[in-house]
Amino acid sequence: MANTPRSTSPDPAEAARKAANSPAAHDVKDDLAALRADLARLSDTVASLLGGQADQVKGLAADKANELYASGREALRSVETQARGAADDLSRKVVDNPLSSVAIAFGLGYIYALMRRGR
């Protein structure tokens, strides 16, 4: 049995070279190249779509910011008008009742002084 001839198995490197040179391997390489090209085009398309949407979102955000700014300015004008009206009313009452105004101011000052002294 020692002299039995061994079966000759193909060399793995030789099998790989034959497989790489086969028509099926060329088809796979071509398919991979086509897939890479398709992925590159898809990536470019997605990038352009996202770029357009980013510009659209930026425009909407700017519009909303302008709207909020205008709304805030209108609210500020309303508060200013009310504050001026209240100040005018207070001035009129002080002019109409000067002694009462002085007495109220004195009383508030006295209460404030007591509170500060207690600390």
N, CA, C and O atoms as a GROMACS GRO file, in nm:
protein
  476
    1MET      N    1   0.080  -0.117   0.000
    1MET     CA    2   0.000   0.000   0.000
    1MET      C    3   0.085   0.124   0.000
    1MET      O    4   0.038   0.232  -0.037
    2ALA      N    5   0.203   0.112   0.038
    2ALA     CA    6   0.290   0.226   0.041
    2ALA      C    7   0.318   0.277  -0.098
    2ALA      O    8   0.354   0.393  -0.116
    3ASN      N    9   0.302   0.191  -0.197
    3ASN     CA   10   0.333   0.231  -0.333
    3ASN      C   11   0.210   0.272  -0.412
    3ASN      O   12   0.217   0.284  -0.534
    4THR      N   13   0.099   0.293  -0.346
    4THR     CA   14  -0.022   0.332  -0.420
    4THR      C   15  -0.005   0.476  -0.467
    4THR      O   16   0.036   0.564  -0.390
    5PRO      N   17  -0.036   0.500  -0.588
    5PRO     CA   18  -0.021   0.636  -0.637
    5PRO      C   19  -0.127   0.727  -0.579
    5PRO      O   20  -0.244   0.691  -0.570
    6ARG      N   21  -0.085   0.842  -0.540
    6ARG     CA   22  -0.178   0.942  -0.485
    6ARG      C   23  -0.252   1.006  -0.600
    6ARG      O   24  -0.201   1.022  -0.711
    7SER      N   25  -0.377   1.044  -0.568
    7SER     CA   26  -0.453   1.113  -0.672
    7SER      C   27  -0.400   1.255  -0.683
    7SER      O   28  -0.370   1.320  -0.582
    8THR      N   29  -0.390   1.300  -0.801
    8THR     CA   30  -0.338   1.435  -0.821
    8THR      C   31  -0.453   1.532  -0.810
    8THR      O   32  -0.547   1.530  -0.890
    9SER      N   33  -0.445   1.617  -0.711
    9SER     CA   34  -0.548   1.719  -0.694
    9SER      C   35  -0.498   1.846  -0.761
    9SER      O   36  -0.378   1.872  -0.762
   10PRO      N   37  -0.589   1.923  -0.817
   10PRO     CA   38  -0.546   2.045  -0.886
   10PRO      C   39  -0.490   2.145  -0.785
   10PRO      O   40  -0.532   2.151  -0.670
   11ASP      N   41  -0.395   2.221  -0.831
   11ASP     CA   42  -0.332   2.324  -0.750
   11ASP      C   43  -0.435   2.435  -0.724
   11ASP      O   44  -0.497   2.482  -0.820
   12PRO      N   45  -0.455   2.480  -0.597
   12PRO     CA   46  -0.554   2.584  -0.570
   12PRO      C   47  -0.524   2.715  -0.643
   12PRO      O   48  -0.616   2.783  -0.688
   13ALA      N   49  -0.398   2.749  -0.656
   13ALA     CA   50  -0.363   2.873  -0.727
   13ALA      C   51  -0.398   2.862  -0.874
   13ALA      O   52  -0.447   2.958  -0.934
   14GLU      N   53  -0.374   2.744  -0.932
   14GLU     CA   54  -0.408   2.721  -1.073
   14GLU      C   55  -0.558   2.726  -1.093
   14GLU      O   56  -0.605   2.779  -1.194
   15ALA      N   57  -0.635   2.673  -0.999
   15ALA     CA   58  -0.781   2.676  -1.007
   15ALA      C   59  -0.832   2.819  -0.998
   15ALA      O   60  -0.926   2.856  -1.069
   16ALA      N   61  -0.772   2.900  -0.913
   16ALA     CA   62  -0.812   3.039  -0.898
   16ALA      C   63  -0.783   3.117  -1.026
   16ALA      O   64  -0.864   3.200  -1.068
   17ARG      N   65  -0.665   3.090  -1.090
   17ARG     CA   66  -0.633   3.158  -1.216
   17ARG      C   67  -0.730   3.121  -1.326
   17ARG      O   68  -0.772   3.206  -1.405
   18LYS      N   69  -0.766   2.994  -1.331
   18LYS     CA   70  -0.861   2.950  -1.434
   18LYS      C   71  -0.998   3.014  -1.410
   18LYS      O   72  -1.066   3.054  -1.505
   19ALA      N   73  -1.040   3.022  -1.282
   19ALA     CA   74  -1.170   3.081  -1.249
   19ALA      C   75  -1.171   3.229  -1.280
   19ALA      O   76  -1.272   3.282  -1.327
   20ALA      N   77  -1.059   3.298  -1.255
   20ALA     CA   78  -1.052   3.441  -1.280
   20ALA      C   79  -1.055   3.472  -1.429
   20ALA      O   80  -1.101   3.580  -1.469
   21ASN      N   81  -1.008   3.381  -1.510
   21ASN     CA   82  -1.005   3.404  -1.655
   21ASN      C   83  -1.130   3.350  -1.724
   21ASN      O   84  -1.142   3.361  -1.846
   22SER      N   85  -1.221   3.293  -1.650
   22SER     CA   86  -1.341   3.236  -1.711
   22SER      C   87  -1.438   3.346  -1.753
   22SER      O   88  -1.432   3.456  -1.698
   23PRO      N   89  -1.526   3.318  -1.848
   23PRO     CA   90  -1.625   3.418  -1.892
   23PRO      C   91  -1.718   3.462  -1.778
   23PRO      O   92  -1.761   3.577  -1.774
   24ALA      N   93  -1.750   3.372  -1.687
   24ALA     CA   94  -1.839   3.406  -1.576
   24ALA      C   95  -1.774   3.510  -1.486
   24ALA      O   96  -1.842   3.599  -1.435
   25ALA      N   97  -1.643   3.500  -1.465
   25ALA     CA   98  -1.572   3.597  -1.381
   25ALA      C   99  -1.574   3.734  -1.448
   25ALA      O  100  -1.590   3.836  -1.381
   26HIS      N  101  -1.559   3.737  -1.580
   26HIS     CA  102  -1.565   3.865  -1.651
   26HIS      C  103  -1.704   3.926  -1.639
   26HIS      O  104  -1.718   4.048  -1.626
   27ASP      N  105  -1.808   3.842  -1.645
   27ASP     CA  106  -1.944   3.893  -1.629
   27ASP      C  107  -1.966   3.954  -1.490
   27ASP      O  108  -2.030   4.058  -1.476
   28VAL      N  109  -1.911   3.888  -1.388
   28VAL     CA  110  -1.924   3.938  -1.251
   28VAL      C  111  -1.851   4.072  -1.237
   28VAL      O  112  -1.902   4.164  -1.174
   29LYS      N  113  -1.732   4.082  -1.296
   29LYS     CA  114  -1.656   4.207  -1.291
   29LYS      C  115  -1.733   4.319  -1.361
   29LYS      O  116  -1.738   4.432  -1.313
   30ASP      N  117  -1.792   4.286  -1.477
   30ASP     CA  118  -1.871   4.386  -1.549
   30ASP      C  119  -1.992   4.428  -1.468
   30ASP      O  120  -2.026   4.547  -1.463
   31ASP      N  121  -2.058   4.331  -1.403
   31ASP     CA  122  -2.174   4.362  -1.320
   31ASP      C  123  -2.136   4.451  -1.202
   31ASP      O  124  -2.209   4.543  -1.167
   32LEU      N  125  -2.021   4.423  -1.140
   32LEU     CA  126  -1.974   4.504  -1.029
   32LEU      C  127  -1.942   4.646  -1.074
   32LEU      O  128  -1.973   4.743  -1.004
   33ALA      N  129  -1.881   4.659  -1.190
   33ALA     CA  130  -1.851   4.794  -1.242
   33ALA      C  131  -1.980   4.870  -1.271
   33ALA      O  132  -1.989   4.989  -1.241
   34ALA      N  133  -2.079   4.802  -1.328
   34ALA     CA  134  -2.208   4.866  -1.356
   34ALA      C  135  -2.277   4.905  -1.226
   34ALA      O  136  -2.338   5.012  -1.217
   35LEU      N  137  -2.268   4.820  -1.126
   35LEU     CA  138  -2.329   4.850  -0.996
   35LEU      C  139  -2.262   4.971  -0.932
   35LEU      O  140  -2.330   5.057  -0.875
   36ARG      N  141  -2.129   4.979  -0.941
   36ARG     CA  142  -2.059   5.096  -0.887
   36ARG      C  143  -2.103   5.223  -0.957
   36ARG      O  144  -2.125   5.326  -0.893
   37ALA      N  145  -2.117   5.218  -1.087
   37ALA     CA  146  -2.160   5.336  -1.163
   37ALA      C  147  -2.302   5.375  -1.125
   37ALA      O  148  -2.332   5.493  -1.109
   38ASP      N  149  -2.390   5.275  -1.110
   38ASP     CA  150  -2.528   5.304  -1.069
   38ASP      C  151  -2.532   5.368  -0.930
   38ASP      O  152  -2.608   5.462  -0.907
   39LEU      N  153  -2.451   5.316  -0.838
   39LEU     CA  154  -2.446   5.373  -0.703
   39LEU      C  155  -2.393   5.516  -0.704
   39LEU      O  156  -2.440   5.600  -0.628
   40ALA      N  157  -2.296   5.544  -0.789
   40ALA     CA  158  -2.243   5.680  -0.799
   40ALA      C  159  -2.351   5.775  -0.851
   40ALA      O  160  -2.366   5.886  -0.799
   41ARG      N  161  -2.426   5.732  -0.953
   41ARG     CA  162  -2.535   5.816  -1.006
   41ARG      C  163  -2.643   5.835  -0.902
   41ARG      O  164  -2.696   5.946  -0.888
   42LEU      N  165  -2.678   5.730  -0.828
   42LEU     CA  166  -2.779   5.739  -0.724
   42LEU      C  167  -2.734   5.836  -0.615
   42LEU      O  168  -2.813   5.916  -0.566
   43SER      N  169  -2.608   5.828  -0.577
   43SER     CA  170  -2.554   5.918  -0.475
   43SER      C  171  -2.561   6.063  -0.522
   43SER      O  172  -2.598   6.151  -0.444
   44ASP      N  173  -2.528   6.089  -0.647
   44ASP     CA  174  -2.537   6.225  -0.701
   44ASP      C  175  -2.681   6.274  -0.701
   44ASP      O  176  -2.708   6.390  -0.668
   45THR      N  177  -2.775   6.187  -0.738
   45THR     CA  178  -2.916   6.225  -0.743
   45THR      C  179  -2.968   6.258  -0.603
   45THR      O  180  -3.037   6.359  -0.585
   46VAL      N  181  -2.935   6.175  -0.506
   46VAL     CA  182  -2.979   6.199  -0.368
   46VAL      C  183  -2.918   6.329  -0.316
   46VAL      O  184  -2.986   6.406  -0.249
   47ALA      N  185  -2.791   6.353  -0.347
   47ALA     CA  186  -2.726   6.476  -0.301
   47ALA      C  187  -2.793   6.599  -0.360
   47ALA      O  188  -2.812   6.699  -0.290
   48SER      N  189  -2.830   6.594  -0.487
   48SER     CA  190  -2.895   6.710  -0.549
   48SER      C  191  -3.035   6.730  -0.492
   48SER      O  192  -3.078   6.844  -0.473
   49LEU      N  193  -3.107   6.622  -0.465
   49LEU     CA  194  -3.240   6.634  -0.405
   49LEU      C  195  -3.233   6.694  -0.266
   49LEU      O  196  -3.311   6.782  -0.231
   50LEU      N  197  -3.138   6.645  -0.187
   50LEU     CA  198  -3.124   6.697  -0.050
   50LEU      C  199  -3.079   6.842  -0.051
   50LEU      O  200  -3.122   6.920   0.033
   51GLY      N  201  -2.993   6.879  -0.145
   51GLY     CA  202  -2.951   7.017  -0.156
   51GLY      C  203  -3.068   7.108  -0.187
   51GLY      O  204  -3.078   7.217  -0.130
   52GLY      N  205  -3.156   7.066  -0.276
   52GLY     CA  206  -3.275   7.144  -0.309
   52GLY      C  207  -3.369   7.156  -0.190
   52GLY      O  208  -3.425   7.262  -0.165
   53GLN      N  209  -3.387   7.047  -0.118
   53GLN     CA  210  -3.474   7.051  -0.001
   53GLN      C  211  -3.415   7.138   0.108
   53GLN      O  212  -3.489   7.206   0.180
   54ALA      N  213  -3.283   7.137   0.123
   54ALA     CA  214  -3.220   7.221   0.225
   54ALA      C  215  -3.245   7.368   0.194
   54ALA      O  216  -3.274   7.447   0.284
   55ASP      N  217  -3.236   7.405   0.066
   55ASP     CA  218  -3.263   7.544   0.029
   55ASP      C  219  -3.409   7.580   0.056
   55ASP      O  220  -3.439   7.690   0.102
   56GLN      N  221  -3.498   7.486   0.029
   56GLN     CA  222  -3.640   7.510   0.053
   56GLN      C  223  -3.669   7.526   0.202
   56GLN      O  224  -3.743   7.616   0.241
   57VAL      N  225  -3.610   7.441   0.284
   57VAL     CA  226  -3.631   7.449   0.429
   57VAL      C  227  -3.571   7.579   0.483
   57VAL      O  228  -3.629   7.642   0.571
   58LYS      N  229  -3.456   7.619   0.430
   58LYS     CA  230  -3.393   7.744   0.473
   58LYS      C  231  -3.484   7.862   0.441
   58LYS      O  232  -3.498   7.954   0.522
   59GLY      N  233  -3.545   7.861   0.324
   59GLY     CA  234  -3.637   7.968   0.286
   59GLY      C  235  -3.759   7.972   0.376
   59GLY      O  236  -3.803   8.080   0.418
   60LEU      N  237  -3.815   7.854   0.407
   60LEU     CA  238  -3.931   7.849   0.496
   60LEU      C  239  -3.896   7.898   0.637
   60LEU      O  240  -3.974   7.969   0.700
   61ALA      N  241  -3.778   7.861   0.684
   61ALA     CA  242  -3.735   7.906   0.817
   61ALA      C  243  -3.717   8.058   0.819
   61ALA      O  244  -3.754   8.123   0.917
   62ALA      N  245  -3.662   8.114   0.713
   62ALA     CA  246  -3.644   8.259   0.707
   62ALA      C  247  -3.780   8.329   0.705
   62ALA      O  248  -3.798   8.432   0.770
   63ASP      N  249  -3.875   8.274   0.630
   63ASP     CA  250  -4.009   8.333   0.626
   63ASP      C  251  -4.074   8.330   0.764
   63ASP      O  252  -4.134   8.429   0.807
   64LYS      N  253  -4.062   8.218   0.832
   64LYS     CA  254  -4.121   8.205   0.966
   64LYS      C  255  -4.054   8.300   1.064
   64LYS      O  256  -4.120   8.360   1.149
   65ALA      N  257  -3.922   8.315   1.054
   65ALA     CA  258  -3.851   8.407   1.143
   65ALA      C  259  -3.897   8.550   1.119
   65ALA      O  260  -3.917   8.625   1.214
   66ASN      N  261  -3.915   8.588   0.994
   66ASN     CA  262  -3.964   8.723   0.963
   66ASN      C  263  -4.105   8.744   1.016
   66ASN      O  264  -4.137   8.851   1.067
   67GLU      N  265  -4.188   8.641   1.005
   67GLU     CA  266  -4.325   8.649   1.055
   67GLU      C  267  -4.326   8.667   1.207
   67GLU      O  268  -4.400   8.749   1.260
   68LEU      N  269  -4.243   8.589   1.276
   68LEU     CA  270  -4.234   8.600   1.422
   68LEU      C  271  -4.179   8.736   1.465
   68LEU      O  272  -4.224   8.793   1.564
   69TYR      N  273  -4.082   8.787   1.392
   69TYR     CA  274  -4.025   8.918   1.421
   69TYR      C  275  -4.132   9.027   1.409
   69TYR      O  276  -4.143   9.114   1.495
   70ALA      N  277  -4.210   9.021   1.300
   70ALA     CA  278  -4.316   9.120   1.280
   70ALA      C  279  -4.420   9.110   1.391
   70ALA      O  280  -4.470   9.212   1.440
   71SER      N  281  -4.454   8.988   1.429
   71SER     CA  282  -4.552   8.967   1.536
   71SER      C  283  -4.498   9.022   1.668
   71SER      O  284  -4.574   9.084   1.743
   72GLY      N  285  -4.372   9.001   1.698
   72GLY     CA  286  -4.312   9.052   1.821
   72GLY      C  287  -4.308   9.204   1.823
   72GLY      O  288  -4.334   9.266   1.927
   73ARG      N  289  -4.276   9.264   1.709
   73ARG     CA  290  -4.275   9.412   1.704
   73ARG      C  291  -4.414   9.468   1.726
   73ARG      O  292  -4.430   9.572   1.791
   74GLU      N  293  -4.516   9.402   1.672
   74GLU     CA  294  -4.654   9.449   1.691
   74GLU      C  295  -4.694   9.437   1.838
   74GLU      O  296  -4.759   9.527   1.891
   75ALA      N  297  -4.656   9.328   1.903
   75ALA     CA  298  -4.686   9.311   2.046
   75ALA      C  299  -4.615   9.417   2.128
   75ALA      O  300  -4.672   9.469   2.224
   76LEU      N  301  -4.491   9.449   2.093
   76LEU     CA  302  -4.416   9.552   2.164
   76LEU      C  303  -4.484   9.689   2.149
   76LEU      O  304  -4.494   9.764   2.246
   77ARG      N  305  -4.528   9.719   2.029
   77ARG     CA  306  -4.599   9.847   2.009
   77ARG      C  307  -4.726   9.855   2.094
   77ARG      O  308  -4.758   9.960   2.150
   78SER      N  309  -4.798   9.743   2.103
   78SER     CA  310  -4.919   9.739   2.183
   78SER      C  311  -4.888   9.762   2.331
   78SER      O  312  -4.959   9.838   2.398
   79VAL      N  313  -4.783   9.698   2.381
   79VAL     CA  314  -4.746   9.714   2.522
   79VAL      C  315  -4.698   9.858   2.548
   79VAL      O  316  -4.730   9.917   2.651
   80GLU      N  317  -4.623   9.914   2.454
   80GLU     CA  318  -4.578  10.052   2.471
   80GLU      C  319  -4.697  10.148   2.478
   80GLU      O  320  -4.699  10.240   2.560
   81THR      N  321  -4.796  10.125   2.392
   81THR     CA  322  -4.915  10.210   2.391
   81THR      C  323  -4.988  10.201   2.525
   81THR      O  324  -5.030  10.303   2.580
   82GLN      N  325  -5.004  10.080   2.576
   82GLN     CA  326  -5.071  10.062   2.704
   82GLN      C  327  -4.992  10.126   2.818
   82GLN      O  328  -5.050  10.188   2.907
   83ALA      N  329  -4.859  10.112   2.816
   83ALA     CA  330  -4.776  10.171   2.922
   83ALA      C  331  -4.785  10.324   2.918
   83ALA      O  332  -4.793  10.388   3.023
   84ARG      N  333  -4.783  10.380   2.798
   84ARG     CA  334  -4.796  10.526   2.788
   84ARG      C  335  -4.932  10.572   2.841
   84ARG      O  336  -4.941  10.674   2.909
   85GLY      N  337  -5.036  10.498   2.809
   85GLY     CA  338  -5.170  10.531   2.858
   85GLY      C  339  -5.176  10.527   3.010
   85GLY      O  340  -5.234  10.616   3.072
   86ALA      N  341  -5.116  10.423   3.070
   86ALA     CA  342  -5.115  10.412   3.216
   86ALA      C  343  -5.034  10.525   3.279
   86ALA      O  344  -5.075  10.579   3.382
   87ALA      N  345  -4.922  10.560   3.220
   87ALA     CA  346  -4.840  10.670   3.272
   87ALA      C  347  -4.915  10.803   3.261
   87ALA      O  348  -4.908  10.886   3.352
   88ASP      N  349  -4.985  10.822   3.150
   88ASP     CA  350  -5.064  10.946   3.135
   88ASP      C  351  -5.176  10.953   3.239
   88ASP      O  352  -5.201  11.058   3.297
   89ASP      N  353  -5.242  10.840   3.263
   89ASP     CA  354  -5.348  10.836   3.365
   89ASP      C  355  -5.293  10.869   3.504
   89ASP      O  356  -5.353  10.946   3.579
   90LEU      N  357  -5.178  10.812   3.536
   90LEU     CA  358  -5.116  10.837   3.666
   90LEU      C  359  -5.077  10.984   3.679
   90LEU      O  360  -5.097  11.045   3.784
   91SER      N  361  -5.022  11.039   3.574
   91SER     CA  362  -4.985  11.182   3.577
   91SER      C  363  -5.107  11.271   3.599
   91SER      O  364  -5.102  11.368   3.675
   92ARG      N  365  -5.215  11.237   3.531
   92ARG     CA  366  -5.339  11.315   3.546
   92ARG      C  367  -5.391  11.308   3.689
   92ARG      O  368  -5.437  11.409   3.744
   93LYS      N  369  -5.385  11.190   3.751
   93LYS     CA  370  -5.433  11.175   3.888
   93LYS      C  371  -5.345  11.250   3.986
   93LYS      O  372  -5.395  11.307   4.083
   94VAL      N  373  -5.214  11.252   3.961
   94VAL     CA  374  -5.124  11.328   4.049
   94VAL      C  375  -5.153  11.476   4.039
   94VAL      O  376  -5.154  11.547   4.139
   95VAL      N  377  -5.178  11.523   3.917
   95VAL     CA  378  -5.209  11.665   3.898
   95VAL      C  379  -5.344  11.699   3.961
   95VAL      O  380  -5.359  11.805   4.022
   96ASP      N  381  -5.441  11.610   3.947
   96ASP     CA  382  -5.575  11.636   4.002
   96ASP      C  383  -5.575  11.629   4.155
   96ASP      O  384  -5.647  11.705   4.219
   97ASN      N  385  -5.497  11.539   4.216
   97ASN     CA  386  -5.496  11.521   4.362
   97ASN      C  387  -5.352  11.523   4.413
   97ASN      O  388  -5.296  11.418   4.446
   98PRO      N  389  -5.291  11.639   4.420
   98PRO     CA  390  -5.150  11.644   4.461
   98PRO      C  391  -5.127  11.603   4.606
   98PRO      O  392  -5.029  11.534   4.634
   99LEU      N  393  -5.215  11.642   4.699
   99LEU     CA  394  -5.195  11.606   4.840
   99LEU      C  395  -5.208  11.455   4.861
   99LEU      O  396  -5.129  11.396   4.936
  100SER      N  397  -5.303  11.394   4.798
  100SER     CA  398  -5.320  11.248   4.810
  100SER      C  399  -5.198  11.176   4.753
  100SER      O  400  -5.152  11.077   4.808
  101SER      N  401  -5.147  11.227   4.643
  101SER     CA  402  -5.031  11.165   4.579
  101SER      C  403  -4.908  11.173   4.669
  101SER      O  404  -4.833  11.076   4.681
  102VAL      N  405  -4.888  11.289   4.732
  102VAL     CA  406  -4.774  11.305   4.823
  102VAL      C  407  -4.790  11.214   4.943
  102VAL      O  408  -4.694  11.153   4.987
  103ALA      N  409  -4.911  11.204   4.997
  103ALA     CA  410  -4.936  11.119   5.114
  103ALA      C  411  -4.911  10.972   5.078
  103ALA      O  412  -4.851  10.897   5.156
  104ILE      N  413  -4.957  10.931   4.963
  104ILE     CA  414  -4.936  10.792   4.920
  104ILE      C  415  -4.787  10.765   4.901
  104ILE      O  416  -4.737  10.661   4.943
  105ALA      N  417  -4.716  10.858   4.838
  105ALA     CA  418  -4.572  10.841   4.816
  105ALA      C  419  -4.499  10.835   4.949
  105ALA      O  420  -4.408  10.753   4.966
  106PHE      N  421  -4.536  10.921   5.046
  106PHE     CA  422  -4.474  10.920   5.178
  106PHE      C  423  -4.499  10.787   5.248
  106PHE      O  424  -4.408  10.730   5.308
  107GLY      N  425  -4.623  10.738   5.241
  107GLY     CA  426  -4.658  10.612   5.307
  107GLY      C  427  -4.581  10.495   5.247
  107GLY      O  428  -4.532  10.409   5.320
  108LEU      N  429  -4.570  10.491   5.118
  108LEU     CA  430  -4.495  10.382   5.054
  108LEU      C  431  -4.346  10.390   5.089
  108LEU      O  432  -4.283  10.286   5.111
  109GLY      N  433  -4.290  10.511   5.094
  109GLY     CA  434  -4.150  10.528   5.132
  109GLY      C  435  -4.126  10.484   5.274
  109GLY      O  436  -4.024  10.422   5.305
  110TYR      N  437  -4.220  10.517   5.363
  110TYR     CA  438  -4.207  10.480   5.504
  110TYR      C  439  -4.211  10.328   5.519
  110TYR      O  440  -4.130  10.270   5.592
  111ILE      N  441  -4.304  10.262   5.451
  111ILE     CA  442  -4.314  10.115   5.458
  111ILE      C  443  -4.187  10.050   5.403
  111ILE      O  444  -4.137   9.952   5.458
  112TYR      N  445  -4.135  10.104   5.295
  112TYR     CA  446  -4.012  10.051   5.235
  112TYR      C  447  -3.895  10.067   5.332
  112TYR      O  448  -3.814   9.975   5.346
  113ALA      N  449  -3.886  10.182   5.399
  113ALA     CA  450  -3.779  10.206   5.495
  113ALA      C  451  -3.788  10.110   5.612
  113ALA      O  452  -3.685  10.060   5.659
  114LEU      N  453  -3.908  10.083   5.660
  114LEU     CA  454  -3.925   9.986   5.771
  114LEU      C  455  -3.880   9.845   5.728
  114LEU      O  456  -3.816   9.773   5.804
  115MET      N  457  -3.915   9.810   5.608
  115MET     CA  458  -3.878   9.677   5.560
  115MET      C  459  -3.726   9.666   5.545
  115MET      O  460  -3.669   9.562   5.579
  116ARG      N  461  -3.661   9.768   5.497
  116ARG     CA  462  -3.514   9.766   5.480
  116ARG      C  463  -3.443   9.768   5.615
  116ARG      O  464  -3.338   9.705   5.631
  117ARG      N  465  -3.499   9.840   5.714
  117ARG     CA  466  -3.436   9.849   5.844
  117ARG      C  467  -3.447   9.718   5.919
  117ARG      O  468  -3.360   9.688   6.001
  118GLY      N  469  -3.549   9.639   5.893
  118GLY     CA  470  -3.571   9.513   5.961
  118GLY      C  471  -3.470   9.406   5.920
  118GLY      O  472  -3.462   9.303   5.988
  119ARG      N  473  -3.398   9.423   5.819
  119ARG     CA  474  -3.303   9.321   5.772
  119ARG      C  475  -3.180   9.320   5.851
  119ARG      O  476  -3.090   9.240   5.825
   0.00000   0.00000   0.00000
